[in-house]
Amino acid sequence: MIKNIICLVILLAMCPVTALAQQHAIEKALDDYNRAPSAKTANSFFSLLEQEEFTEEKIRFSPQVPADSVHQQVWYWASEWFYDKQDYNKSKDYGLKALKLYHGDSDSKADCLNLLGCIYVRLGDFKNAASYAKQCLNIDMASGDHDRISSSMNTLAGIYMAAHQADEAEKLIVQAINHADLANNPARKAVLLGTASEIYHTLTQEEKALDYAQQAYDLEQKLGRSLPAAYRLDQKASALMGLKRYKEAEGALRQAIPVMREQGDLHSLAIADNHLGTCLIWQKRNDEAFPFFREAADLLVKMGDPVNEMYSRRGLCLSLWESNPDSARSELNRFNFLKDSLYTSESAEALARLNAEFGNDQLTMENKQVRNARTRDRIIAVALLLLLAAAAWWVIRRQRQRQQQHINKLMHEIERLKAESEAARAAMASSQAYITDVEKALPNEPAPTIVGVTENEFLTRVIDFVNDHLEQGDFGLENMADHFAMSVSTLRRRLQDATGVAPKSYIQAIQMQRACNLLDSGLQIADVAMQCGFTEPGSFTRTFKRVLGLTPSQYRTRA
């Protein structure tokens, strides 16, 4: 009996070592090929991939095969290998090298483009992700293969969802599901239903999201696919949390997480950890939430995923605030750094341009007659494109000018509301001051409601909240919604109805109005930036100039 136990322990200890040794062997074979590219070193690389059952068919090269063809295959499969191992930077490098060697439009080139789209999503670069995914979709649409079309549409839908363009993602996923039905591929449809669940969750249509996740889970169960079934449980949990059914969501996540950990899908594990931590926070079980956010943050740093790491940092801040405020502030600083570096107006505008270029309402291919049109027709097409580009540039410029004028009006309105509010408070000395302590703005504490108040009172409270939280950096819509005990979507809709501009623009107007007052007081520009919610003066100066048309120094020395 003891002998059997010892043998079992030895076998269990050897399993991860053997897997790691195999991984090192594959990477060494790839290094050997890069140092001395030949049919022989390529075949050694593919032989090891076959032993891992990573390729579906045997790949071998004779010495007569052109070098570029060998390079193309080796580098493509190296990209697939590193993507599977979640080393996205190496995966990207090999994928880009392989892409240069494809000629014409082929299924193989489409596979490489699709892979690059997925890689750039993992790296948080949605502009490049969308570009490669669209090129892949063009090739697949030309092929008429419904299964491939549904796959590339799913990739593009996922990119738009990750880039906070869920409306565009919804249009794509509906078409993708129709193509999957035509292809009669239940495994593909399960994936698409899961994507649809995430999209409708983003659109806060939680009942619909839950229904799609359940359909996807049932399909995965029938197919006997345990890891994809765990993904569907994670998607189901997101919808359940949106419906505030936290206990059910927790149960689904606790069922999914061990499968992800056992199967070694660390990226999905980190995302599920974030979801479970959030679920526990909403149940006011902050101490239990901490280890899940901690594991998620550590994994996401290693994998280079700043988008999901940002949510881990926010969760760590919330879970630590009462027990360890200093550590919580450190996590909050990291959260703000990631937020500022990821969500810039430049990246948003770039994605919007891609969205216009892709024309998702007309996902059809040019026919052969158009592709073979004469040079005169091509020149006309180019001229029209240039004309459209010039028109788009003019429209964007006009919109920016109108936005700048609107923000200036908003700043005057904010100043007026503040003055009225201060006068009212002076007349009502016995009224309770608004809570400004950032600790009480967390979801563990009761928050003031804004249901039933007048529009001016609502805006006054928003202005107060932003001003009170600028220095701490937690003046965003999520924290504001928590503070006012309402959903983010409801707050966003009400704020936009009351002001006529996007909430981000209104918050920016509050920042700029405060900045003008502080600059007039003679405060140093760096201190003004900090007190207006900017982590560094350069970002403050750029925003101030974009909104008001002159730098803070020019504003201070104006006549």
N, C-alpha and C positions, 0 to 999 in steps of 0.2 A: 504493500500500500504506500509506504513512505517513498519507495523507489519510483512508483508511478507518479506521485506528486512532484518529486524532484524533476522528473523528465518533463512533466507538463510545464513547470515553472521555466525550465530551460528553453522549451519550445516557444513559450510566450515571450520570453525575453529576446529570442533571436528574431522574431517576426519583424519588429520595426527596424532592427539593425540590417536585416536582409533587404528590406524595402529601400532603406537609405543607401545601402551599398549599390543596389541596382540603379537608383537615381544617379549616383555619382558615376557609375559606369557609363550611363547614357550621355551624361554631360562630358565625360572624358572622350567618348567616341566622337562627339560633336566637335570638341576642341581638336582632336586628331584630324578630322576632316578639314577644318578651317586652316590648319597649319599645312596640310598636304592633301589638297582636294584630288580625289581620284575615285574611280568606280569601286575600288576595293574598300577604301575608308567609308564611302557612302553606304556600301552594303553592310559593313559592320554596324553602323549606326542604326540602319533599318532592322537588322537582325535582332538587336536589343529591344527596339520598339515592339517587334512582333512577340518577343518573349513576354512582354508586359501586356500583350493583347491590346496595344494602343492603336494599331492600324488594323483595318478590317480585311486587308488583302496583302499578299506577299509582294514587296517592292524590291526589285533587284535591277542592277544596271550592268551592261556589258561595257568593256573599254571603248567600244565604238560610239557610244552615246555622247552627243555634244555636251561640252562642259556646262554650258548655260542651263541645259535641261536638268542636269544632275544638281547644280546649285539651287535651281528653282524648287525642286522637290525636297531636298535636304533642309533648306531654310524655311520652307512652308511648314514642314512637319516639326521643325525645331520650334517655330512660333506656336504651333498647336500644343507642343509638349510643355513649354514654359507657361502658356496660358492655363493649362490644366494644373500646373504646380503653383499658379497664382503669383508668378514672377512676371508682372505685366510689362515692366520696362524692357526686359530681355525679349519677351514675346513680341513687343512692338518693333524692336530693332530688327529681328529676323523677319517679321512679316513685311516690313517696308523693303528689305533687301529682296525678298522673294517677289514682291509685286512688280518691281522694275523689270523682271525677266519674263513676264507674261506678254504675249502679243495677241492683239485682237480681243474680241469678247467671247469668253468661253466659260463653261461651268466652273472650271478650276480657278479662273481669275475671280469669278464671283465669290467662290468660297474664301479666297484670300481677302477680298474686300470686306466680306461679312465678318470675318475674324478680326480684321483691323477695327471695324466699327465697334465690336464688342470690347476690344482691348481699350480703346479710347474712352468708352463709357466707364470702365473700371478705373481709368486714370482721371476721370472727372473733366475730360476735354470734349465737351459735347459738340463743339463746332466741327472738329475733325471727325468725330464719331458719325455725325449726320452726313457729312460729305462722303465718306467711304460707304456707308450703308445705302445711300441713294444710288451711287454708282453700281452697287451690287443689285439693287432692285431693278435698275434699267436693263441689266443683262438678263435677269430672271424673267422679267416681263416679256422680253423678246423671245425667250425660249418657250413660253406658253406652259411651262411646268408648274401646275398649281401648288404642288408641295413646296417647291423652291420659292415660289412667289410668296406663299404664306409665311415661310421662314424669314425671308428678307424684310417683309412688311412688319413682322413681329419685332425684329431687331430695331427697325427705324421707329416703331411705336414706343419701344422701351427707351430709346434715346430721347424722344420728345417728352416722355413722362419724366425722365430724370432731369430734364432741363426745364421743368415746370411749365410745359405747354401741353397739358392733359387734353385740351379740346382737340388739338391736332392728333394726338396719340389715339383718341377714341375713334376718329374717322378711319385711321389706318387699321386698327385692330378689328373693327367690324368687317372690313373688306378681307382681312387676313383669315378670319374664321370662315367666311364664305369659301375662300380658296381651299382651306383645309378640308371642308366638307366635300368639295369636288374631288380632292385628292384621296379621300377616304383613308386618312391617316390619323388614327385615334391618339397616338403618342404626340403627334404635332398639335392636335386640337387641345389636348390637355395643357400643353405649354401655353397656347394662345389664350385659353380660358383663364389661366393663372395671370397672364399679363393683363387681360381685361379686368380681372378683379383688382389689380393694383391701380389701374387707371381710374376705375369708378370710385375706389377708395380716395384717390387724390381729388376727385371731383366731389367728394363728400356724399356720394350716392351709395351709402353703406349697405343697404339691403340688397342692391344689385351686386355690389362687390362681394358680399357674403354668398349670394347664390352662385356666382361664377366660380368662386373659390371652392365651394362644395362640389360643383360639377367636376372641376378639375381634379379634386382629391379622389372622388369616386372613380374617375377614369384611371388615375394612377394606381389605385388599389386593384382594379380589375387587371391592369397590365403587370402587376406584381413588382412595381418599381418603388422601392422603399425610400430612396433619397429624393426623387422628385415628389413623392407623396409628402415628405417632410417640408419641401418648399411650399406646397399648397396649404399645409397646416399653418405655416408662417403667414401666408397671404390671408387665410381665414381669420387668424388672430388679429391682423390689422383691421379688418372689417368689424370684428367683434368689439375691438377697442373703440372704433368710431361710433359704435352703438352703445358704448359705456357698459358692455357686458364683460367686465374685466376678469371675473373668475373663469368664465368659459375661455377667454383669450389666453389666460395664464395656463390653463390645462392644455390647450392646443400647442403652445410654445414649449411647455415642459415635455410634451410628447415628441416634438420635432427636434429639439436641440441635441439630445443624445444620439440620434441618427446622424445628424450632420457632423457631430464630433467623431463618431465611430467611422464614418465614411471619409473623414479628412477634408471635408469642404469647409475650410476655415473662413472663407469670405462670407458664405451664407450663414455660418455659425455666428460671426461677428454681428451681422445685421439682425439675426434672431435674438442675440443677446441684448442689443439695443432695444428691440421691441419688448422683450420680457422686463428689462429694467424700467422702461416707460410704464408698462402695465402695473408694476409694483409701486412706482411713484404715485400713480393715480389712486392706488389703494392705501396711500400713506404708509407704505412699508419701505421707507428710504434705506434703512440699513441692509435689508435684503436685496435692494436694487443695486447697491454699490458694486459687488463682485462681478455682476454681469456687464455693467458699463466699463469696469476696469479691464476685463478680458477683451471686450470689443475694441476698446481704444488701443490696447497693446497690439492686437492682431492687425488692425487697420493701419497703424503706423508702419508695421513691417511690410504690408502689402502696398503702401503708397496710395491709399484711398482717402483723400482729405475730405470728400463730401460726407461720407458716413462717419468719419472720425469726428467731424464737427458735432454731430448729434450725440456721439459718445461723450464728448467734453461737456456738453450742456447737461447730460444726464448725471455725470460725475459732480458737476457743480450743485445740482439740485439735491443729490443724495448726501452730499457732504456738508451742506450749508449749516445745519444745526450742530453737527458733531465736530466739525473741523473747518471753521470759516476761512482760515488762511489757505488751506489746500483748495477749498471751493473757489476762492478768488483766483488762484493760479489756473484752475481749470477754466474759469470764466475768461481770463485773459487769452488762453489758447483758443477758446471758442471764438472770441471776437477776431483774433488774428486770422483764423481760417475763414470766417464769414467775410471779412474784408477782402481777402485775397481771392475768394471764389466768385462772389457775386458782384461783379463790376458792371457798370453801364455798358462798357465796351463789349464784354462777352454777350450781354443780353442783346445788343444791337446786331452783333455778328450772327447770332442764332436767328434773329428775326429776318435778317436778309436771306439766310439759308432757307427759312420757312417759305418766304415768298418765291424763292428760286425753285423750290421743289414742287410747288403747285400740287398739294396733296389731293385736291378735288379732281385732278385730271391725271391720275397715275396710269398713263398709257404711253406706249412707245411710238416713236415716229416710224412710219412705214418706209418700205424700200424706196418708193418714189421720192419721198422727201430727202432721204439720206443720199440719193443719187442725183439730186437736183443740180442744175447747172450753176456755174460760178456766179452768174448774175443774181440768181435767187439767194445764194449764200450771202452775197454782199448786201442785198436788201434786208435779209434777216439780221445780219450784224448791225446794220444801220438802225433798224428798229430796236434792237437790244440796247444800243447806245442811247437812243432817244428815251427809251423806258428808264434806263439807268439815270439819265440826266433828270427826267421827271421825278423819279424816286428821290434823288438827291435834293431837288427843290422842295418836294413835299416834306422830307425829313427836316430840312432847314427851317421851313415855315413852321412846322410843328414845334421845333425847339424854341423859335422866337416867341410863339404864342405861349408855350409852357413857361418861358422866362417871365413874360408879362403877367401870366396868371399867378406865378409864385410870388412876384412882387406885390400883387394885390392881396394875396393870401397873407403875406407878412404884415401888411397894414391892418388886415382884418384880425389877425392874431393879436397884434398890439392893442387894438380896440377892445377885444374880448378880455384880454388880461387886465386892462384898465378898469373895465366894468366889474370884473370879478373881484379885483382888489378893493374897489369902492364898496361893493356889496358885503365883503367880509369885514371891512372896517365898521360897517353899520351893524353887523351881527357878531359882536365880539364873543358871544357865548357859543357860536357854532363850532363844531368840532373840525379841527384842521385835517386836511387830507393826510393819509398815511404815506410817508415817503421812504420809510426804511426798506431797503431792498429785500431784507429777509422776509418781510410780511407780504412782499409781492410774489413770493413763491406759492405754488398751488397748495401748500399745506395749511395756509391760513385763510380765514374767511375774507372775501373781497367785496368791495362796494358794488352794488348793481347800478346799471345806468338805464334800466328798463323804465319807460314812462317819463323820462326827463325831457325838457325842451331841447331843440336843436342847439341853441346857444349854450345851454348848460352842458350838454353832451360835449360840444367842442371845447368848452372851458376845461372840462375834466380831462379831456385828451391832452390839451396843451399843458395842464399841470402835471399829468403823468410823465409826459416826455421830458419836460424841464427838470422834474425831480429825479429822473433816472438817467439823464444824459451822461453824467460823470461816471456812473457805474457801468455804462455801456449796455444796459438791459432794457432799452426802450423800444424794442421791436414789437411787432404785432402779436407774437405768441405770448410774451410776458404781459402785454397790455390786455389781451383777451383773458388771461388767467386772473389779472387784477380786477377786471370788471365782471368776472364770472359769466363769460359768454364765449361762444365758439369764435375761432379766428375768421371763418367765412362770414359770420353774421357781423362781426366788428368791421371787417373790410368793406362789406356791402353798405353798412350804415355810414361809415366814414366817407366813402366815395359819394353816396347820395347827398350827404350834408355839405361837402366841399366842392364837388364837381371834378376832383382830380384823384389820381391813384393815392392810396394811403402813404406810400413811400414818398411821394412828392410833397404831401402835406406835412409829414414829419420833417422832411428836409427844410420846408419853409419855416417851421418852428425853430430848427437849428440855426438857420440863417438870421432869423429875427433876433434870436438871442445873441448870435455872433456880432451883429451890428451894434447892439446895446453895449456889449462888453468892449468892442473896439473903440466905441465912443468914450468909454470910461478910462481908456489909457492902458488897459491890461496888455501884457506881452502876448504876441500872436500865438506862441506855443501854449500858453496858459488858456487862451481863448479856445484853441482847438480842443484841448482836453476837456474844458467845461462844456463844450458843445458836442461831446460824444465821439470825437475823432482820436484814434490812437497815435497818430503822428501828424505833424504840421503840414507835410507835403500833401497828404490826402485832403486836409481841410482847405488848403489854398486852392487846389484844383477844383474842388466842389464849389467854393465861394466864387471863383472866377466864372465857372460855367453858369451859375445861377444868376449872379449880379453883374457879370460883364467886366469886372475889374478885380484885381487882387486885394487881399486884406490891407496891404500897405498902401495901395492906391486909394482904397476907400477911406482910410484914416487921414490921408493927406489931401483929400478932395477939397475943393473950394467951398 
